[in-house]
Amino acid sequence: MGALPEAFYLDYPESRRDDSVVEDYHGVSIPDPYRWLEDPDTKEVKEFVETQRNLTDSVLNTCEGREKLKEKITALFDYAKYECPFRHGDKYFYFYNSGLQPQSVLYVQDSLEGKAKVLLDPNQLSEDGTVALHACSFNENAKYLAFGISTSGSDWITIKVLRVDDQVMEPDTLSWVKFSTISWTHDNKGFFYCRYPAPMREENKDAGTETNQNLHHQLYYHFLGSNQSEDILCWKDPEHPKWMFGAQITEDGKYLVMSIEEGCDPVNKLYFFDLSTLKNGLEGLRESKELLPFQKLIDNFEAQYQLIANDGSIFTFLSNKNASRYKVIRVDILNPHVWTDVIPESEKNVLRSVHCVNGHQLVVCYLSDVKYVLQIHELESGSLIQQLPLDIGTISMVSGKRKNKEVFFSFTSFLTPGIIYRCDLNQEKLKLDVFRETIVNGFDRTAFETRQVFVRSKDSSEIPMFIVSKKGIILHGNHPALLYGYGGFSISITPGFSISKIILVGHFGAVYATANIRGGGEYGEEWHKAGSLANKQNCFDDFQACAEFLIREKYTSPNKLGIEGGSNGGLLVAACINQRPELFGCALAHVGVMDMLRFHKFTIGHAWTSEYGCSDQEEQFHWLIKYSPLHNVARPWNSPDGKEGYQYPATMLLTADHDDRVVPLHSLKLLATMQYILGTSLLNSPQINPIIARIETKAGHGCGRPTQKIIEEAADKYAFLAKMIGATWTD
């Protein structure tokens, strides 16, 4: 099964097991011998990590194609990358990366034809490119830019303020901000943002390496030029410490709309406040020390409401209220008992996003069998004005405002690196004009093809899957293959361009497949709920059915098939190799949720109980223990249908020291468990395929990772994959 040569049989390090750690879950005793790996600051854990890094390096050094792969990825990755222009005040702004810059740079120009100049270059904020921009927000006249900076991939951001005209940095510095919007009031005096209390930590400890829970999110208002200690506390809810808040100023500047979430389900409460009713403005709250007297429009967690536009007190929302595939609805917030449908729920397609532009029009994006559909509708009536032609792919960004008569779209697909379209909404017959098109030197899209198939899962559900291969591929069952999946949190995995995967297809002759399994949002909330909570096993069944399809239809064979996923997808990969180890030749599990009994105890993990359940509840414990990767590692050669040579596929767990979303302890505990059960606890173990971890430093859950780290990770994991499944490089 694609094993390392016998001369490279791995001598796994002996990791201490503390058999005294046993926890009672509703009468069931569950040992946790590697709980000591939950504290990243101890000397023992640091030594464990260093030993595992050395082991992984020893394996990667045997992967002959690693340097060639890195060289090729670097060469192809060196292309100009533009994001959609967006307009504020009388200026245009856009992000641009010349090719291999660690982070994209923010540019400003007076017109689309005008000369662009650098406004903010995050590459100047660190020597190694590990400081990234997040949550950029311009005030109403675009005089100021408030932006968040994240270090080493952590979710923590520090908000700074830049003066746009002369690029002078203001002294404002706001710390301990996480999961926050930045929303300026239209008087340009300041902005709303959300933060947590500063976590308990050692002075010299990097933010983002702690594991304590994120609790007591609070809404603040910051006056420009003041110290953070003077910020006004506008909302808190000490009775619900796990709730999270987000604030948005309506486009007319009159209302502050606050969304409240209790987890990751697409449901929220919705409160609002008329800012014009404050006699002494927000300054008056400083003396009274009272919270903002919000009015409650929605005070339950039954559905999701996303603000699209308002005309005075008439508000328009995108919602899944009694609409699994979403719809557009409207209400007078001063008479909230009467709601009307503006764009009803589609019979099949999922309404993904709606933007108000050009005064009275809506840009509407649907998802139809995992392919984007783009339409323009009337705001007031919801009636369709025109459908815009679009290839099979993804609208990754829409840029336009109600006050603007133009809109920009970013489009990508498996074989399209990127096209930015501009649409002039003043035209009687609307059309998409190519504003910018991304060119990747050395990439010929005509050499490849994409097809979509529908796979019958265990319970006969039809699961969509995209397959990318060389054009005219002959199906003989011996191609290397990589199957990618996610399946959670109502997130849709739509077509997107990847240099490293194109290289796998082009130079290793691989087949690349993306499975749109249940748990995602590809077909709305019913599809999501069919893969969450008690139904989580459907995700694993769907993914395994897609793997079996690739084998049955002779795209590949088990020993040639690699699987990959990140975060919830890391859980997916780890659960599947526990359940069907014989089905795969290699597994790449990124930043996965691996301990399903304790995930809710760390950082923001408590928010995921809406997706998975919680082991504190007896019924939910029994869901979780059945598939928790950490608790289901078993020797496949001892299974009832075990055969000689049965073993786990070659496995690489990938994590990072500043991942404060899915903290590294998940991967470390699973790594120690797999190495012990499959290796060190036995003499002459049948497990020859390596079980290793790639543990990154100065990186987090993935967002904001500098280009060089992206390239190095891709080269390492795909060189490992290629060696394990016997894929050879061809020019």
Protein Blocks (a to p, Z undefined) as FASTA:
>chain_A
ZZacfkloccdddddddfkbccdeehiacddfklmmmpmkbmklmmmmmmmmmmmmmmmm
mmmklmmmmmmmmmmmmccdddddddehjbdcddddfklambacddddfbfkbccddfbd
fklmpfnopaccehiacdfkomaccddddeehiabdcdddddfklopacfbdcehiahia
cdddfklnaccddddddddddfklcehiacbdcehiacddddehiafklpccfbdcfklm
mbccdddddfkomaccddddfblbdcdddddddfklpmnljklmmmnopacddddfblcd
fbccddfbdehjaccdddfehianopaddddfklmmbccdfbdcdfkbccfbdcdeehia
ccddddeehiacdddddfklopafbdcdddedddfbdcddfkbcbdcdddddfklnbacd
dddfkbmbdcdddfbdcddehiafklpccdddddddfkopacdddddddehiacehpacc
ddddehighiacdddddfklmmmmmmnopacdddddehiamnojklmmmmgcjlmmmmmm
mmmmmmmmmmmnomacfklpccddehjlmmmmmmmmmmmmmlpcbdcdehiafblmlmmm
gcjlmmmmmmnopfkbmklmmmmmmmomklmgccfklpmkbcehiacddddddddfklck
bgcklmmmmmmmmmmmmmmmpghiablbccdddddehiafkgopafklmmmmmmmmmmmm
mmmnopacdZZ
